[in-house]
């Protein structure tokens, strides 16, 4: 599965969102941290989705 991640700089942080999965938004101080956080956010999103079925 390919996902589009948009990373936008803020004052002190980077903000990341996944275009194909509304509501999955996170932040980090650098690219490495923001990518780790987006992976965690996606895992939680899909875990919640499977638990609600």
CHARMM internal coordinates of N, CA and C (Angstrom, degrees):
IC EDIT
DIST 1 N 1 CA 1.4470
DIST 1 CA 1 C 1.5228
ANGL 1 N 1 CA 1 C 107.98
DIST 1 C 2 N 1.3017
ANGL 1 CA 1 C 2 N 116.48
DIHE 1 N 1 CA 1 C 2 N 128.20
DIST 2 N 2 CA 1.4606
ANGL 1 C 2 N 2 CA 121.56
DIHE 1 CA 1 C 2 N 2 CA 175.68
DIST 2 CA 2 C 1.5173
ANGL 2 N 2 CA 2 C 109.27
DIHE 1 C 2 N 2 CA 2 C -101.31
DIST 2 C 3 N 1.3086
ANGL 2 CA 2 C 3 N 116.16
DIHE 2 N 2 CA 2 C 3 N 132.33
DIST 3 N 3 CA 1.4592
ANGL 2 C 3 N 3 CA 122.23
DIHE 2 CA 2 C 3 N 3 CA 178.71
DIST 3 CA 3 C 1.5166
ANGL 3 N 3 CA 3 C 109.08
DIHE 2 C 3 N 3 CA 3 C -123.69
DIST 3 C 4 N 1.3181
ANGL 3 CA 3 C 4 N 115.44
DIHE 3 N 3 CA 3 C 4 N 148.76
DIST 4 N 4 CA 1.4586
ANGL 3 C 4 N 4 CA 121.56
DIHE 3 CA 3 C 4 N 4 CA 178.44
DIST 4 CA 4 C 1.5202
ANGL 4 N 4 CA 4 C 108.42
DIHE 3 C 4 N 4 CA 4 C -99.74
DIST 4 C 5 N 1.3265
ANGL 4 CA 4 C 5 N 115.89
DIHE 4 N 4 CA 4 C 5 N 118.51
DIST 5 N 5 CA 1.4637
ANGL 4 C 5 N 5 CA 121.23
DIHE 4 CA 4 C 5 N 5 CA 178.68
DIST 5 CA 5 C 1.5231
ANGL 5 N 5 CA 5 C 107.85
DIHE 4 C 5 N 5 CA 5 C -108.61
DIST 5 C 6 N 1.3192
ANGL 5 CA 5 C 6 N 115.15
DIHE 5 N 5 CA 5 C 6 N 124.49
DIST 6 N 6 CA 1.4617
ANGL 5 C 6 N 6 CA 121.27
DIHE 5 CA 5 C 6 N 6 CA 178.08
DIST 6 CA 6 C 1.5196
ANGL 6 N 6 CA 6 C 107.57
DIHE 5 C 6 N 6 CA 6 C -104.96
DIST 6 C 7 N 1.3286
ANGL 6 CA 6 C 7 N 116.06
DIHE 6 N 6 CA 6 C 7 N 124.29
DIST 7 N 7 CA 1.4679
ANGL 6 C 7 N 7 CA 121.59
DIHE 6 CA 6 C 7 N 7 CA 179.36
DIST 7 CA 7 C 1.5179
ANGL 7 N 7 CA 7 C 108.31
DIHE 6 C 7 N 7 CA 7 C -113.36
DIST 7 C 8 N 1.3405
ANGL 7 CA 7 C 8 N 114.49
DIHE 7 N 7 CA 7 C 8 N 124.00
DIST 8 N 8 CA 1.4572
ANGL 7 C 8 N 8 CA 121.44
DIHE 7 CA 7 C 8 N 8 CA -177.20
DIST 8 CA 8 C 1.5275
ANGL 8 N 8 CA 8 C 109.04
DIHE 7 C 8 N 8 CA 8 C -120.05
DIST 8 C 9 N 1.3257
ANGL 8 CA 8 C 9 N 117.81
DIHE 8 N 8 CA 8 C 9 N 128.39
DIST 9 N 9 CA 1.4675
ANGL 8 C 9 N 9 CA 118.90
DIHE 8 CA 8 C 9 N 9 CA 177.52
DIST 9 CA 9 C 1.5272
ANGL 9 N 9 CA 9 C 110.65
DIHE 8 C 9 N 9 CA 9 C -72.81
DIST 9 C 10 N 1.3169
ANGL 9 CA 9 C 10 N 115.39
DIHE 9 N 9 CA 9 C 10 N 139.13
DIST 10 N 10 CA 1.4569
ANGL 9 C 10 N 10 CA 122.98
DIHE 9 CA 9 C 10 N 10 CA 173.51
DIST 10 CA 10 C 1.5190
ANGL 10 N 10 CA 10 C 106.36
DIHE 9 C 10 N 10 CA 10 C -113.85
DIST 10 C 11 N 1.3034
ANGL 10 CA 10 C 11 N 118.76
DIHE 10 N 10 CA 10 C 11 N -171.11
DIST 11 N 11 CA 1.4664
ANGL 10 C 11 N 11 CA 120.87
DIHE 10 CA 10 C 11 N 11 CA -177.99
DIST 11 CA 11 C 1.5306
ANGL 11 N 11 CA 11 C 112.49
DIHE 10 C 11 N 11 CA 11 C -54.93
DIST 11 C 12 N 1.3280
ANGL 11 CA 11 C 12 N 116.71
DIHE 11 N 11 CA 11 C 12 N -52.31
DIST 12 N 12 CA 1.4643
ANGL 11 C 12 N 12 CA 120.34
DIHE 11 CA 11 C 12 N 12 CA -176.81
DIST 12 CA 12 C 1.5150
ANGL 12 N 12 CA 12 C 113.68
DIHE 11 C 12 N 12 CA 12 C -122.59
DIST 12 C 13 N 1.3265
ANGL 12 CA 12 C 13 N 117.16
DIHE 12 N 12 CA 12 C 13 N -9.24
DIST 13 N 13 CA 1.4619
ANGL 12 C 13 N 13 CA 121.31
DIHE 12 CA 12 C 13 N 13 CA -174.25
DIST 13 CA 13 C 1.5207
ANGL 13 N 13 CA 13 C 110.19
DIHE 12 C 13 N 13 CA 13 C -129.24
DIST 13 C 14 N 1.3269
ANGL 13 CA 13 C 14 N 115.35
DIHE 13 N 13 CA 13 C 14 N 167.59
DIST 14 N 14 CA 1.4561
ANGL 13 C 14 N 14 CA 121.93
DIHE 13 CA 13 C 14 N 14 CA 169.49
DIST 14 CA 14 C 1.5236
ANGL 14 N 14 CA 14 C 106.92
DIHE 13 C 14 N 14 CA 14 C -104.83
DIST 14 C 15 N 1.3180
ANGL 14 CA 14 C 15 N 116.55
DIHE 14 N 14 CA 14 C 15 N 135.70
DIST 15 N 15 CA 1.4518
ANGL 14 C 15 N 15 CA 122.42
DIHE 14 CA 14 C 15 N 15 CA 179.05
DIST 15 CA 15 C 1.5249
ANGL 15 N 15 CA 15 C 107.77
DIHE 14 C 15 N 15 CA 15 C -106.84
DIST 15 C 16 N 1.3217
ANGL 15 CA 15 C 16 N 117.46
DIHE 15 N 15 CA 15 C 16 N 130.77
DIST 16 N 16 CA 1.4621
ANGL 15 C 16 N 16 CA 121.48
DIHE 15 CA 15 C 16 N 16 CA -179.05
DIST 16 CA 16 C 1.5201
ANGL 16 N 16 CA 16 C 109.94
DIHE 15 C 16 N 16 CA 16 C -123.80
DIST 16 C 17 N 1.3299
ANGL 16 CA 16 C 17 N 114.92
DIHE 16 N 16 CA 16 C 17 N 140.77
DIST 17 N 17 CA 1.4564
ANGL 16 C 17 N 17 CA 120.09
DIHE 16 CA 16 C 17 N 17 CA 174.42
DIST 17 CA 17 C 1.5146
ANGL 17 N 17 CA 17 C 109.45
DIHE 16 C 17 N 17 CA 17 C -140.05
DIST 17 C 18 N 1.3215
ANGL 17 CA 17 C 18 N 115.51
DIHE 17 N 17 CA 17 C 18 N 152.17
DIST 18 N 18 CA 1.4519
ANGL 17 C 18 N 18 CA 122.04
DIHE 17 CA 17 C 18 N 18 CA 178.86
DIST 18 CA 18 C 1.5257
ANGL 18 N 18 CA 18 C 107.01
DIHE 17 C 18 N 18 CA 18 C -101.97
DIST 18 C 19 N 1.3218
ANGL 18 CA 18 C 19 N 117.33
DIHE 18 N 18 CA 18 C 19 N 117.19
DIST 19 N 19 CA 1.4579
ANGL 18 C 19 N 19 CA 121.11
DIHE 18 CA 18 C 19 N 19 CA -174.34
DIST 19 CA 19 C 1.5250
ANGL 19 N 19 CA 19 C 112.35
DIHE 18 C 19 N 19 CA 19 C -63.60
DIST 19 C 20 N 1.3148
ANGL 19 CA 19 C 20 N 117.98
DIHE 19 N 19 CA 19 C 20 N -36.78
DIST 20 N 20 CA 1.4554
ANGL 19 C 20 N 20 CA 121.19
DIHE 19 CA 19 C 20 N 20 CA -176.49
DIST 20 CA 20 C 1.5260
ANGL 20 N 20 CA 20 C 113.52
DIHE 19 C 20 N 20 CA 20 C -79.97
DIST 20 C 21 N 1.3313
ANGL 20 CA 20 C 21 N 117.55
DIHE 20 N 20 CA 20 C 21 N -10.79
DIST 21 N 21 CA 1.4608
ANGL 20 C 21 N 21 CA 121.31
DIHE 20 CA 20 C 21 N 21 CA -178.30
DIST 21 CA 21 C 1.5318
ANGL 21 N 21 CA 21 C 108.51
DIHE 20 C 21 N 21 CA 21 C -128.03
DIST 21 C 22 N 1.3295
ANGL 21 CA 21 C 22 N 116.31
DIHE 21 N 21 CA 21 C 22 N 88.14
DIST 22 N 22 CA 1.4709
ANGL 21 C 22 N 22 CA 119.46
DIHE 21 CA 21 C 22 N 22 CA -178.08
DIST 22 CA 22 C 1.5278
ANGL 22 N 22 CA 22 C 111.35
DIHE 21 C 22 N 22 CA 22 C -57.21
DIST 22 C 23 N 1.2947
ANGL 22 CA 22 C 23 N 116.14
DIHE 22 N 22 CA 22 C 23 N 139.60
DIST 23 N 23 CA 1.4552
ANGL 22 C 23 N 23 CA 121.23
DIHE 22 CA 22 C 23 N 23 CA 178.36
DIST 23 CA 23 C 1.5183
ANGL 23 N 23 CA 23 C 114.61
DIHE 22 C 23 N 23 CA 23 C 93.08
DIST 23 C 24 N 1.3283
ANGL 23 CA 23 C 24 N 117.99
DIHE 23 N 23 CA 23 C 24 N -10.79
DIST 24 N 24 CA 1.4682
ANGL 23 C 24 N 24 CA 120.22
DIHE 23 CA 23 C 24 N 24 CA 176.96
DIST 24 CA 24 C 1.5221
ANGL 24 N 24 CA 24 C 107.34
DIHE 23 C 24 N 24 CA 24 C -91.26
DIST 24 C 25 N 1.3248
ANGL 24 CA 24 C 25 N 114.41
DIHE 24 N 24 CA 24 C 25 N 97.53
DIST 25 N 25 CA 1.4649
ANGL 24 C 25 N 25 CA 122.42
DIHE 24 CA 24 C 25 N 25 CA -177.65
DIST 25 CA 25 C 1.5215
ANGL 25 N 25 CA 25 C 107.10
DIHE 24 C 25 N 25 CA 25 C -134.41
DIST 25 C 26 N 1.3284
ANGL 25 CA 25 C 26 N 116.42
DIHE 25 N 25 CA 25 C 26 N 139.44
DIST 26 N 26 CA 1.4626
ANGL 25 C 26 N 26 CA 120.42
DIHE 25 CA 25 C 26 N 26 CA 179.04
DIST 26 CA 26 C 1.5218
ANGL 26 N 26 CA 26 C 109.04
DIHE 25 C 26 N 26 CA 26 C -149.49
DIST 26 C 27 N 1.3105
ANGL 26 CA 26 C 27 N 115.82
DIHE 26 N 26 CA 26 C 27 N -178.01
DIST 27 N 27 CA 1.4626
ANGL 26 C 27 N 27 CA 120.51
DIHE 26 CA 26 C 27 N 27 CA 179.17
DIST 27 CA 27 C 1.5161
ANGL 27 N 27 CA 27 C 110.24
DIHE 26 C 27 N 27 CA 27 C -143.97
DIST 27 C 28 N 1.3130
ANGL 27 CA 27 C 28 N 115.25
DIHE 27 N 27 CA 27 C 28 N 166.90
DIST 28 N 28 CA 1.4571
ANGL 27 C 28 N 28 CA 121.59
DIHE 27 CA 27 C 28 N 28 CA 177.29
DIST 28 CA 28 C 1.5152
ANGL 28 N 28 CA 28 C 109.86
DIHE 27 C 28 N 28 CA 28 C -167.04
DIST 28 C 29 N 1.3092
ANGL 28 CA 28 C 29 N 115.62
DIHE 28 N 28 CA 28 C 29 N 164.76
DIST 29 N 29 CA 1.4719
ANGL 28 C 29 N 29 CA 120.50
DIHE 28 CA 28 C 29 N 29 CA -178.42
DIST 29 CA 29 C 1.5242
ANGL 29 N 29 CA 29 C 112.47
DIHE 28 C 29 N 29 CA 29 C -82.27
DIST 29 C 30 N 1.3502
ANGL 29 CA 29 C 30 N 116.82
DIHE 29 N 29 CA 29 C 30 N -23.02
DIST 30 N 30 CA 1.4636
ANGL 29 C 30 N 30 CA 120.86
DIHE 29 CA 29 C 30 N 30 CA 179.37
DIST 30 CA 30 C 1.5267
ANGL 30 N 30 CA 30 C 108.49
DIHE 29 C 30 N 30 CA 30 C -147.04
DIST 30 C 31 N 1.3356
ANGL 30 CA 30 C 31 N 116.67
DIHE 30 N 30 CA 30 C 31 N 174.43
DIST 31 N 31 CA 1.4610
ANGL 30 C 31 N 31 CA 120.83
DIHE 30 CA 30 C 31 N 31 CA -176.56
DIST 31 CA 31 C 1.5326
ANGL 31 N 31 CA 31 C 111.13
DIHE 30 C 31 N 31 CA 31 C -60.75
DIST 31 C 32 N 1.3207
ANGL 31 CA 31 C 32 N 117.16
DIHE 31 N 31 CA 31 C 32 N -43.33
DIST 32 N 32 CA 1.4649
ANGL 31 C 32 N 32 CA 120.04
DIHE 31 CA 31 C 32 N 32 CA -179.40
DIST 32 CA 32 C 1.5241
ANGL 32 N 32 CA 32 C 110.81
DIHE 31 C 32 N 32 CA 32 C -58.98
DIST 32 C 33 N 1.3180
ANGL 32 CA 32 C 33 N 116.43
DIHE 32 N 32 CA 32 C 33 N -47.78
DIST 33 N 33 CA 1.4617
ANGL 32 C 33 N 33 CA 120.65
DIHE 32 CA 32 C 33 N 33 CA -178.35
DIST 33 CA 33 C 1.5272
ANGL 33 N 33 CA 33 C 111.43
DIHE 32 C 33 N 33 CA 33 C -66.24
DIST 33 C 34 N 1.3168
ANGL 33 CA 33 C 34 N 117.42
DIHE 33 N 33 CA 33 C 34 N -40.90
DIST 34 N 34 CA 1.4617
ANGL 33 C 34 N 34 CA 119.71
DIHE 33 CA 33 C 34 N 34 CA -178.51
DIST 34 CA 34 C 1.5328
ANGL 34 N 34 CA 34 C 110.87
DIHE 33 C 34 N 34 CA 34 C -67.92
DIST 34 C 35 N 1.3299
ANGL 34 CA 34 C 35 N 117.87
DIHE 34 N 34 CA 34 C 35 N -34.17
DIST 35 N 35 CA 1.4662
ANGL 34 C 35 N 35 CA 120.50
DIHE 34 CA 34 C 35 N 35 CA 177.92
DIST 35 CA 35 C 1.5361
ANGL 35 N 35 CA 35 C 110.93
DIHE 34 C 35 N 35 CA 35 C -71.34
DIST 35 C 36 N 1.3181
ANGL 35 CA 35 C 36 N 117.44
DIHE 35 N 35 CA 35 C 36 N -37.01
DIST 36 N 36 CA 1.4632
ANGL 35 C 36 N 36 CA 120.40
DIHE 35 CA 35 C 36 N 36 CA 174.86
DIST 36 CA 36 C 1.5237
ANGL 36 N 36 CA 36 C 110.31
DIHE 35 C 36 N 36 CA 36 C -64.06
DIST 36 C 37 N 1.3255
ANGL 36 CA 36 C 37 N 115.81
DIHE 36 N 36 CA 36 C 37 N -42.50
DIST 37 N 37 CA 1.4632
ANGL 36 C 37 N 37 CA 120.39
DIHE 36 CA 36 C 37 N 37 CA -179.00
DIST 37 CA 37 C 1.5294
ANGL 37 N 37 CA 37 C 111.78
DIHE 36 C 37 N 37 CA 37 C -67.83
DIST 37 C 38 N 1.3220
ANGL 37 CA 37 C 38 N 117.61
DIHE 37 N 37 CA 37 C 38 N -37.20
DIST 38 N 38 CA 1.4669
ANGL 37 C 38 N 38 CA 119.93
DIHE 37 CA 37 C 38 N 38 CA 179.88
DIST 38 CA 38 C 1.5208
ANGL 38 N 38 CA 38 C 109.34
DIHE 37 C 38 N 38 CA 38 C -68.52
DIST 38 C 39 N 1.3255
ANGL 38 CA 38 C 39 N 117.66
DIHE 38 N 38 CA 38 C 39 N -36.21
DIST 39 N 39 CA 1.4651
ANGL 38 C 39 N 39 CA 120.28
DIHE 38 CA 38 C 39 N 39 CA 176.97
DIST 39 CA 39 C 1.5292
ANGL 39 N 39 CA 39 C 110.07
DIHE 38 C 39 N 39 CA 39 C -64.06
DIST 39 C 40 N 1.3244
ANGL 39 CA 39 C 40 N 117.02
DIHE 39 N 39 CA 39 C 40 N -43.84
DIST 40 N 40 CA 1.4637
ANGL 39 C 40 N 40 CA 120.84
DIHE 39 CA 39 C 40 N 40 CA 176.91
DIST 40 CA 40 C 1.5304
ANGL 40 N 40 CA 40 C 111.10
DIHE 39 C 40 N 40 CA 40 C -61.05
DIST 40 C 41 N 1.3233
ANGL 40 CA 40 C 41 N 116.56
DIHE 40 N 40 CA 40 C 41 N -43.48
DIST 41 N 41 CA 1.4622
ANGL 40 C 41 N 41 CA 120.90
DIHE 40 CA 40 C 41 N 41 CA -179.58
DIST 41 CA 41 C 1.5311
ANGL 41 N 41 CA 41 C 111.11
DIHE 40 C 41 N 41 CA 41 C -63.31
DIST 41 C 42 N 1.3249
ANGL 41 CA 41 C 42 N 116.75
DIHE 41 N 41 CA 41 C 42 N -40.69
DIST 42 N 42 CA 1.4624
ANGL 41 C 42 N 42 CA 120.40
DIHE 41 CA 41 C 42 N 42 CA 177.81
DIST 42 CA 42 C 1.5271
ANGL 42 N 42 CA 42 C 111.18
DIHE 41 C 42 N 42 CA 42 C -65.22
DIST 42 C 43 N 1.3293
ANGL 42 CA 42 C 43 N 117.20
DIHE 42 N 42 CA 42 C 43 N -42.58
DIST 43 N 43 CA 1.4586
ANGL 42 C 43 N 43 CA 120.32
DIHE 42 CA 42 C 43 N 43 CA 178.25
DIST 43 CA 43 C 1.5218
ANGL 43 N 43 CA 43 C 110.97
DIHE 42 C 43 N 43 CA 43 C -60.00
DIST 43 C 44 N 1.3266
ANGL 43 CA 43 C 44 N 117.36
DIHE 43 N 43 CA 43 C 44 N -43.94
DIST 44 N 44 CA 1.4621
ANGL 43 C 44 N 44 CA 120.97
DIHE 43 CA 43 C 44 N 44 CA 178.64
DIST 44 CA 44 C 1.5267
ANGL 44 N 44 CA 44 C 111.33
DIHE 43 C 44 N 44 CA 44 C -65.44
DIST 44 C 45 N 1.3166
ANGL 44 CA 44 C 45 N 116.83
DIHE 44 N 44 CA 44 C 45 N -39.58
DIST 45 N 45 CA 1.4649
ANGL 44 C 45 N 45 CA 121.22
DIHE 44 CA 44 C 45 N 45 CA 179.28
DIST 45 CA 45 C 1.5203
ANGL 45 N 45 CA 45 C 110.31
DIHE 44 C 45 N 45 CA 45 C -61.17
DIST 45 C 46 N 1.3366
ANGL 45 CA 45 C 46 N 117.24
DIHE 45 N 45 CA 45 C 46 N -49.89
DIST 46 N 46 CA 1.4586
ANGL 45 C 46 N 46 CA 120.82
DIHE 45 CA 45 C 46 N 46 CA -177.31
DIST 46 CA 46 C 1.5374
ANGL 46 N 46 CA 46 C 111.36
DIHE 45 C 46 N 46 CA 46 C -71.24
DIST 46 C 47 N 1.3126
ANGL 46 CA 46 C 47 N 118.13
DIHE 46 N 46 CA 46 C 47 N -32.70
DIST 47 N 47 CA 1.4580
ANGL 46 C 47 N 47 CA 121.19
DIHE 46 CA 46 C 47 N 47 CA 174.81
DIST 47 CA 47 C 1.5275
ANGL 47 N 47 CA 47 C 110.38
DIHE 46 C 47 N 47 CA 47 C -63.27
DIST 47 C 48 N 1.3133
ANGL 47 CA 47 C 48 N 116.63
DIHE 47 N 47 CA 47 C 48 N -45.31
DIST 48 N 48 CA 1.4578
ANGL 47 C 48 N 48 CA 121.72
DIHE 47 CA 47 C 48 N 48 CA 178.30
DIST 48 CA 48 C 1.5267
ANGL 48 N 48 CA 48 C 110.77
DIHE 47 C 48 N 48 CA 48 C -63.28
DIST 48 C 49 N 1.3187
ANGL 48 CA 48 C 49 N 115.54
DIHE 48 N 48 CA 48 C 49 N -40.00
DIST 49 N 49 CA 1.4636
ANGL 48 C 49 N 49 CA 120.98
DIHE 48 CA 48 C 49 N 49 CA 179.69
DIST 49 CA 49 C 1.5364
ANGL 49 N 49 CA 49 C 110.88
DIHE 48 C 49 N 49 CA 49 C -63.26
DIST 49 C 50 N 1.3211
ANGL 49 CA 49 C 50 N 117.43
DIHE 49 N 49 CA 49 C 50 N -43.72
DIST 50 N 50 CA 1.4630
ANGL 49 C 50 N 50 CA 120.15
DIHE 49 CA 49 C 50 N 50 CA 179.97
DIST 50 CA 50 C 1.5218
ANGL 50 N 50 CA 50 C 112.10
DIHE 49 C 50 N 50 CA 50 C -71.50
DIST 50 C 51 N 1.3265
ANGL 50 CA 50 C 51 N 117.71
DIHE 50 N 50 CA 50 C 51 N -30.97
DIST 51 N 51 CA 1.4591
ANGL 50 C 51 N 51 CA 120.91
DIHE 50 CA 50 C 51 N 51 CA 179.20
DIST 51 CA 51 C 1.5201
ANGL 51 N 51 CA 51 C 112.53
DIHE 50 C 51 N 51 CA 51 C -75.05
DIST 51 C 52 N 1.3235
ANGL 51 CA 51 C 52 N 116.86
DIHE 51 N 51 CA 51 C 52 N -23.23
DIST 52 N 52 CA 1.4610
ANGL 51 C 52 N 52 CA 119.91
DIHE 51 CA 51 C 52 N 52 CA -178.63
DIST 52 CA 52 C 1.5253
ANGL 52 N 52 CA 52 C 112.80
DIHE 51 C 52 N 52 CA 52 C -86.45
DIST 52 C 53 N 1.3325
ANGL 52 CA 52 C 53 N 117.23
DIHE 52 N 52 CA 52 C 53 N -7.79
DIST 53 N 53 CA 1.4666
ANGL 52 C 53 N 53 CA 120.34
DIHE 52 CA 52 C 53 N 53 CA -179.57
DIST 53 CA 53 C 1.5181
ANGL 53 N 53 CA 53 C 111.32
DIHE 52 C 53 N 53 CA 53 C -83.75
END
COOR INIT
IC SEED 1 N 1 CA 1 C
IC BUILD
